[in-house]
């Protein structure tokens, strides 16, 4: 069990971006529409798109991206084994620096999975 606070991180990001969403509503609506279109079910499944997004978050060392995409993967029924295989590709492509960030992804998985296991 990890003490990684993925849920707190996501709440903090959402809380901090609240005023920005209001002051920059056109930009944020455009970003939301782009995300909706890019992540829609298509030839590539939503789950696979989320695994791709997570891999990019890992390679960019973005903790918030990791938390939000791990949460989405849980919602889409991704298994820990699927997550770990995708993370192995991240380590292969990005080496040691990605390995360090993969640890965050695994901790986020455990943190988000913990309430389900209780």
WONOR-V343465 format. One record per backbone hydrogen bond with DSSP energy under -0.5 kcal/mol. NH is the residue of the N-H (numbers start at 1). CO is the residue of the C=O. Records with the same first field share a line. If there is no record, write none. Layout:
NH=CO + CO
This chain:
6=4
9=5
10=6
11=7
12=8
13=9
14=10
15=11
16=12
17=13
18=14 + 15
21=17
22=18
23=19
24=20
25=22
28=24
29=25
30=26
31=27
32=28
33=29
34=30
35=31
36=32
37=33
38=34
39=35
40=36 + 37
42=44
49=45
50=46
51=47
52=48
53=49
54=50
55=51
56=52
57=53
58=54
59=55
60=56
61=58
62=57
63=61
66=62
67=63
68=64
69=65
70=66
71=67
72=68
73=69
74=70
75=71
76=72
77=74
78=73
83=79
84=80
85=81
86=82
87=83
88=84
89=85
90=86
91=87
92=88
93=89
94=90
95=91
97=94
98=94
99=95
100=96
101=97
102=98
103=99
104=100
105=101
106=102
107=103
108=104
109=105
110=106
111=107
112=108
113=109
114=110
115=111
116=113
117=113
118=114
